[in-house]
Amino acid sequence: MTTRSLPRNTLPGLFGAGLVILVLGACSSPSQSQDDHTEGAASPAPAATVAMPATAASAAGTDADADADDAVIERVSVVIRKHKLTSLKDECIDYMVDDSDGATVDIDVHEKHDAKCGGDPNTSPRLFSFKLDRASGQLTTDALDLADGDFQPIN
């Protein structure tokens, strides 16, 4: 489970990541010696993916996960504002994203307590939750029925 605030300008980071991938792709072109080929033997098909060092591959996977979380958080944030589910400012809301299920992404929306937002910094009360069904893209929330905690569709 990850806790994240609403993402700020991520375009420069994505541009830099794309540039690194292009450079790595240009530098990792396969070279084969004449000894590797025998006359009449079929040449192996070129690789479809760019090989990256393990640390770069790990970072790319983490970046992709973070980007997916950011997209979900952005969608939930838009729905919160559209339906006026809270009067808190975006910088005073934290999102706890859990996508370990595989079928759904669970997002808990919490109050952020700090010097700017106020409140006890040792607490982070849950306001409501959302669930995103991966297959259908349907977003549901318990914010519309906090008494019973039933999840209902919301757009």
DRENLUMNU-37389 format. One line per 10 residues: number of its first residue (from 1); their letters; for each residue x, y, z of N, C-alpha, C. Coordinates in nm, 3 decimals, always signed. Each point is the difference from the previous one (the first is absolute). Layout:
BEGIN
NUM	a	X,Y,Z,X,Y,Z,X,Y,Z | ...
! end
This chain:
BEGIN
1	mttrslprnt	+0.086,-0.116,+0.000,-0.086,+0.116,+0.000,+0.090,+0.122,+0.000 | -0.033,+0.097,-0.081,+0.078,+0.122,-0.006,-0.087,+0.118,+0.038 | +0.061,+0.098,+0.067,-0.068,+0.123,+0.035,+0.055,+0.109,-0.087 | -0.087,+0.071,-0.069,+0.045,+0.104,-0.092,-0.092,+0.119,+0.007 | +0.055,+0.116,-0.026,-0.080,+0.120,-0.016,-0.021,+0.021,-0.149 | -0.087,+0.093,-0.034,-0.030,+0.029,-0.139,+0.129,+0.036,-0.071 | +0.030,-0.063,-0.116,+0.127,+0.024,-0.069,+0.008,+0.142,-0.053 | +0.119,+0.052,+0.003,+0.026,+0.131,-0.057,+0.063,-0.022,-0.136 | +0.047,+0.099,-0.066,+0.052,-0.003,-0.137,+0.095,-0.117,-0.022 | -0.049,-0.109,-0.063,+0.080,-0.120,-0.024,+0.054,-0.008,-0.141
11	lpglfgaglv	-0.035,+0.096,-0.087,+0.044,-0.004,-0.139,+0.152,-0.001,-0.015 | +0.076,+0.087,+0.073,+0.146,-0.004,-0.015,+0.058,-0.137,+0.037 | -0.053,-0.064,+0.102,+0.049,-0.132,+0.040,-0.026,-0.105,-0.106 | -0.118,+0.004,-0.060,-0.032,-0.096,-0.105,+0.086,+0.024,-0.123 | +0.025,+0.126,-0.034,+0.085,+0.032,-0.113,+0.141,-0.054,+0.024 | +0.052,+0.020,+0.121,+0.134,-0.048,+0.034,+0.008,-0.152,-0.007 | -0.105,-0.069,+0.049,-0.002,-0.146,-0.004,-0.001,-0.050,-0.144 | -0.079,+0.067,-0.086,-0.004,-0.038,-0.141,+0.135,+0.020,-0.067 | +0.067,+0.111,+0.034,+0.132,+0.028,-0.056,+0.101,-0.107,+0.042 | -0.004,-0.041,+0.125,+0.091,-0.105,+0.049,-0.023,-0.130,-0.076
21	ilvlgacssp	-0.126,-0.035,-0.023,-0.031,-0.124,-0.071,+0.052,+0.006,-0.144 | -0.017,+0.116,-0.065,+0.052,+0.015,-0.136,+0.152,-0.014,-0.004 | +0.068,+0.062,+0.095,+0.146,-0.008,+0.003,+0.046,-0.142,+0.027 | -0.067,-0.068,+0.095,+0.036,-0.138,+0.029,-0.023,-0.089,-0.121 | -0.108,+0.026,-0.073,-0.030,-0.079,-0.120,+0.107,+0.020,-0.107 | +0.047,+0.122,-0.017,+0.103,+0.027,-0.101,+0.134,-0.061,+0.038 | +0.028,-0.003,+0.130,+0.129,-0.052,+0.046,+0.003,-0.152,+0.009 | -0.114,-0.065,-0.003,-0.002,-0.145,+0.021,-0.029,-0.077,-0.128 | +0.036,+0.055,-0.115,-0.024,-0.073,-0.123,+0.089,-0.124,-0.004 | -0.056,-0.113,-0.038,+0.077,-0.126,+0.003,+0.109,-0.001,-0.107
31	sqsqddhteg	+0.114,-0.053,+0.041,+0.108,-0.016,-0.097,+0.035,-0.149,-0.004 | +0.023,-0.050,-0.119,+0.031,-0.141,-0.015,+0.126,-0.012,-0.085 | +0.084,-0.091,+0.040,+0.123,-0.021,-0.077,-0.029,-0.097,-0.114 | +0.090,-0.005,-0.096,-0.016,-0.091,-0.113,+0.001,-0.145,+0.045 | +0.068,-0.029,+0.113,+0.008,-0.137,+0.049,-0.135,-0.051,+0.050 | -0.088,+0.093,+0.038,-0.129,-0.039,+0.055,-0.094,-0.054,-0.108 | +0.025,+0.034,-0.129,-0.088,-0.042,-0.107,+0.071,-0.103,-0.087 | -0.072,-0.101,-0.036,+0.053,-0.094,-0.097,-0.078,+0.020,-0.128 | +0.062,-0.025,-0.112,-0.065,+0.021,-0.128,-0.122,-0.091,-0.011 | -0.113,+0.058,-0.042,-0.122,-0.078,-0.018,-0.084,-0.009,+0.126
41	aaspapaatv	+0.053,+0.040,+0.116,-0.078,-0.006,+0.123,-0.090,+0.123,+0.009 | -0.117,-0.021,+0.055,-0.094,+0.111,+0.014,+0.048,+0.094,+0.109 | -0.015,+0.129,-0.024,+0.036,+0.101,+0.100,-0.111,+0.006,+0.105 | +0.039,+0.019,+0.124,-0.104,+0.012,+0.103,-0.078,+0.129,-0.020 | -0.126,-0.002,+0.040,-0.084,+0.119,-0.011,+0.050,+0.106,+0.097 | -0.007,+0.126,-0.039,+0.044,+0.105,+0.091,-0.091,+0.005,+0.122 | +0.057,+0.041,+0.113,-0.076,+0.008,+0.124,-0.105,+0.109,-0.011 | -0.116,-0.025,+0.058,-0.110,+0.096,-0.009,+0.007,+0.104,+0.111 | +0.076,-0.028,+0.106,+0.008,+0.094,+0.110,+0.143,+0.045,+0.019 | +0.015,+0.114,+0.062,+0.132,+0.054,+0.030,+0.044,-0.057,+0.134
51	ampataasaa	+0.119,-0.058,+0.004,+0.052,-0.053,+0.126,+0.052,+0.116,+0.083 | -0.043,+0.007,+0.126,+0.044,+0.105,+0.091,+0.069,-0.064,+0.118 | +0.094,+0.071,+0.062,+0.060,-0.053,+0.123,-0.108,-0.024,+0.104 | +0.023,-0.090,+0.092,-0.101,-0.038,+0.097,-0.052,+0.120,+0.079 | +0.088,+0.091,+0.040,-0.046,+0.115,+0.078,-0.089,+0.090,-0.084 | +0.031,+0.018,-0.127,-0.084,+0.083,-0.086,-0.133,-0.068,-0.025 | -0.001,-0.130,-0.017,-0.124,-0.074,-0.022,-0.088,+0.010,+0.124 | +0.059,-0.011,+0.119,-0.077,+0.011,+0.123,-0.060,+0.138,+0.013 | +0.079,+0.101,-0.031,-0.050,+0.137,+0.010,-0.111,+0.023,-0.101 | +0.013,-0.055,-0.119,-0.104,+0.017,-0.102,-0.130,-0.065,+0.046
61	gtdadadadd	+0.007,-0.118,+0.061,-0.119,-0.066,+0.053,-0.063,+0.081,+0.111 | +0.082,+0.056,+0.088,-0.049,+0.083,+0.109,-0.064,+0.127,-0.055 | +0.062,+0.060,-0.102,-0.055,+0.119,-0.063,-0.135,-0.030,-0.064 | -0.011,-0.115,-0.065,-0.127,-0.038,-0.063,-0.107,-0.018,+0.106 | +0.035,-0.063,+0.114,-0.096,-0.017,+0.108,-0.042,+0.135,+0.056 | +0.097,+0.090,+0.019,-0.030,+0.133,+0.051,-0.089,+0.077,-0.097 | +0.028,-0.013,-0.130,-0.083,+0.067,-0.101,-0.142,-0.052,+0.003 | -0.017,-0.131,+0.016,-0.133,-0.060,+0.006,-0.073,+0.050,+0.125 | +0.071,+0.004,+0.114,-0.059,+0.052,+0.123,-0.040,+0.146,-0.017 | +0.087,+0.079,-0.064,-0.030,+0.142,-0.022,-0.125,+0.018,-0.085
71	aviervsvvi	-0.017,-0.084,-0.101,-0.118,+0.009,-0.087,-0.127,-0.032,+0.080 | +0.006,-0.101,+0.087,-0.115,-0.035,+0.082,-0.031,+0.112,+0.098 | +0.104,+0.055,+0.063,-0.018,+0.109,+0.095,-0.062,+0.121,-0.069 | +0.048,+0.032,-0.119,-0.055,+0.113,-0.074,-0.148,-0.021,-0.029 | -0.036,-0.120,-0.043,-0.141,-0.031,-0.030,-0.086,+0.014,+0.125 | +0.048,-0.053,+0.113,-0.075,+0.009,+0.125,-0.012,+0.146,+0.044 | +0.107,+0.077,-0.013,-0.002,+0.140,+0.038,-0.105,+0.078,-0.079 | -0.009,-0.026,-0.130,-0.099,+0.066,-0.085,-0.142,-0.035,+0.047 | -0.023,-0.126,+0.033,-0.132,-0.043,+0.047,-0.033,+0.065,+0.135 | +0.099,+0.010,+0.088,-0.022,+0.064,+0.130,-0.045,+0.144,-0.019
81	rkhkltslkd	+0.068,+0.072,-0.088,-0.035,+0.141,-0.025,-0.135,+0.012,-0.070 | -0.025,-0.085,-0.098,-0.125,+0.005,-0.076,-0.122,-0.019,+0.091 | +0.012,-0.095,+0.094,-0.113,-0.032,+0.087,+0.009,+0.070,+0.136 | +0.101,+0.084,+0.016,+0.018,+0.078,+0.125,-0.004,-0.091,+0.122 | +0.081,-0.105,-0.003,+0.000,-0.098,+0.109,+0.074,+0.050,+0.123 | +0.086,+0.101,-0.017,+0.069,+0.062,+0.113,+0.030,+0.144,-0.036 | +0.013,+0.082,+0.103,+0.037,+0.140,-0.023,+0.150,+0.021,+0.018 | +0.074,-0.105,+0.033,+0.144,+0.011,+0.018,+0.069,+0.032,-0.133 | +0.108,+0.077,+0.007,+0.080,+0.030,-0.119,+0.078,-0.125,-0.040 | +0.038,-0.007,-0.128,+0.075,-0.116,-0.050,+0.126,-0.029,+0.081
91	ecidymvdds	+0.070,+0.106,+0.042,+0.125,-0.022,+0.074,-0.025,-0.051,+0.142 | -0.125,-0.003,+0.043,-0.032,-0.050,+0.133,-0.068,-0.137,-0.005 | +0.015,-0.069,-0.114,-0.054,-0.134,-0.017,+0.113,-0.095,-0.037 | +0.003,-0.116,+0.065,+0.094,-0.107,-0.035,-0.080,-0.118,-0.054 | +0.063,-0.073,-0.090,-0.062,-0.116,-0.062,+0.085,-0.122,+0.030 | -0.063,-0.105,+0.052,+0.069,-0.126,+0.024,-0.049,-0.097,-0.106 | +0.090,-0.039,-0.092,-0.035,-0.083,-0.114,+0.049,-0.142,+0.024 | -0.091,-0.095,-0.013,+0.034,-0.142,+0.013,-0.049,-0.072,-0.125 | +0.096,-0.040,-0.085,-0.038,-0.070,-0.123,+0.053,-0.142,-0.001 | +0.017,-0.058,+0.120,+0.055,-0.135,+0.011,-0.103,-0.108,-0.034
101	dgatvdidvh	-0.127,+0.035,-0.002,-0.107,-0.096,-0.026,+0.007,-0.056,-0.141 | +0.028,+0.084,-0.098,+0.003,-0.043,-0.139,-0.128,+0.034,-0.073 | -0.114,-0.023,+0.062,-0.129,+0.028,-0.065,-0.047,+0.142,+0.025 | +0.034,+0.054,+0.118,-0.042,+0.136,+0.035,+0.118,+0.079,+0.055 | -0.016,+0.132,-0.005,+0.093,+0.091,+0.066,-0.079,+0.067,+0.110 | +0.047,-0.011,+0.124,-0.066,+0.062,+0.114,+0.070,+0.130,+0.034 | -0.078,+0.106,+0.017,+0.055,+0.131,+0.032,-0.070,+0.052,+0.124 | +0.076,+0.018,+0.108,-0.054,+0.061,+0.121,+0.039,+0.147,-0.002 | -0.096,+0.086,+0.025,+0.023,+0.144,+0.001,+0.005,+0.045,+0.146 | +0.113,+0.064,+0.037,+0.025,+0.042,+0.138,+0.023,+0.149,+0.009
111	ekhdakcggd	-0.031,+0.056,+0.118,+0.039,+0.138,+0.029,+0.150,+0.003,+0.021 | +0.065,+0.102,-0.053,+0.142,+0.019,+0.023,+0.016,+0.103,+0.111 | +0.068,-0.037,+0.107,+0.022,+0.090,+0.112,+0.146,+0.042,+0.003 | +0.023,+0.128,-0.017,+0.135,+0.057,+0.010,-0.013,+0.147,+0.036 | +0.111,+0.074,-0.001,-0.003,+0.141,+0.038,-0.090,+0.081,-0.093 | +0.000,-0.032,-0.128,-0.080,+0.074,-0.098,-0.149,-0.031,+0.011 | -0.033,-0.128,+0.020,-0.141,-0.042,-0.001,-0.062,-0.003,+0.138 | +0.083,+0.003,+0.103,-0.050,-0.005,+0.136,-0.026,-0.144,+0.044 | -0.046,-0.012,+0.123,-0.030,-0.133,+0.053,+0.120,-0.064,+0.066 | -0.023,-0.109,+0.067,+0.104,-0.076,+0.069,+0.081,-0.078,-0.103
121	pntsprlfsf	+0.130,+0.031,-0.014,+0.082,-0.069,-0.100,+0.018,-0.150,+0.027 | -0.040,-0.045,+0.118,+0.011,-0.143,+0.032,-0.124,-0.077,-0.043 | -0.097,+0.070,-0.057,-0.122,-0.067,-0.047,-0.025,+0.033,-0.147 | -0.075,-0.086,-0.066,-0.038,+0.020,-0.139,-0.136,-0.067,-0.021 | -0.107,+0.066,+0.044,-0.132,-0.063,-0.007,-0.043,-0.035,-0.143 | -0.058,-0.119,-0.014,-0.055,-0.041,-0.129,-0.131,+0.073,-0.022 | -0.014,+0.059,-0.118,-0.124,+0.068,-0.036,-0.097,-0.096,-0.066 | +0.048,-0.070,-0.102,-0.079,-0.096,-0.076,+0.094,-0.078,-0.090 | -0.055,-0.098,-0.071,+0.081,-0.086,-0.086,-0.062,-0.011,-0.139 | +0.085,-0.037,-0.095,-0.042,-0.028,-0.137,+0.053,-0.137,-0.039
131	kldrasgqlt	-0.067,-0.064,-0.094,+0.049,-0.123,-0.062,-0.010,+0.019,-0.151 | +0.105,-0.037,-0.070,+0.001,+0.006,-0.146,+0.009,-0.143,-0.052 | -0.102,-0.042,-0.072,-0.001,-0.133,-0.061,+0.086,+0.006,-0.126 | +0.107,-0.079,-0.003,+0.092,+0.004,-0.114,-0.066,-0.042,-0.132 | -0.086,-0.101,+0.005,-0.060,-0.053,-0.122,-0.098,+0.098,-0.064 | -0.086,+0.060,+0.080,-0.105,+0.087,-0.055,+0.036,+0.148,+0.005 | +0.095,+0.035,+0.087,+0.033,+0.141,+0.019,-0.098,+0.071,+0.092 | -0.097,-0.073,+0.056,-0.103,+0.059,+0.087,+0.061,+0.043,+0.133 | -0.030,+0.123,+0.039,+0.044,+0.056,+0.127,-0.118,-0.003,+0.097 | +0.023,-0.052,+0.121,-0.103,-0.001,+0.103,+0.056,+0.064,+0.126
141	tdaldladgd	-0.090,+0.048,+0.086,+0.045,+0.063,+0.124,-0.099,-0.027,+0.112 | +0.049,+0.009,+0.123,-0.086,-0.008,+0.118,-0.033,+0.140,+0.051 | +0.046,+0.105,-0.068,-0.022,+0.137,+0.043,-0.147,+0.039,-0.007 | -0.076,-0.068,-0.083,-0.142,+0.033,-0.016,-0.087,-0.067,+0.106 | +0.059,-0.095,+0.075,-0.074,-0.075,+0.101,+0.094,-0.037,+0.113 | +0.051,+0.102,+0.071,+0.098,-0.025,+0.106,-0.058,-0.079,+0.117 | -0.130,+0.013,+0.024,-0.062,-0.070,+0.114,+0.010,-0.152,-0.017 | -0.031,-0.049,-0.119,+0.002,-0.144,-0.024,+0.133,-0.049,-0.060 | +0.072,+0.092,-0.062,+0.126,-0.039,-0.063,-0.016,-0.073,-0.130 | -0.119,+0.006,-0.059,-0.024,-0.066,-0.128,+0.064,+0.079,-0.113
151	fqpin	+0.064,-0.071,-0.092,+0.062,+0.065,-0.116,-0.103,+0.013,-0.111 | -0.008,+0.122,-0.054,-0.094,+0.030,-0.107,+0.076,+0.060,-0.118 | -0.047,-0.024,-0.121,+0.066,+0.056,-0.118,+0.000,+0.153,+0.004 | +0.108,+0.059,-0.053,+0.012,+0.145,-0.007,+0.084,+0.032,-0.124 | -0.032,+0.110,-0.065,+0.076,+0.042,-0.119,+0.063,+0.135,+0.023
! end
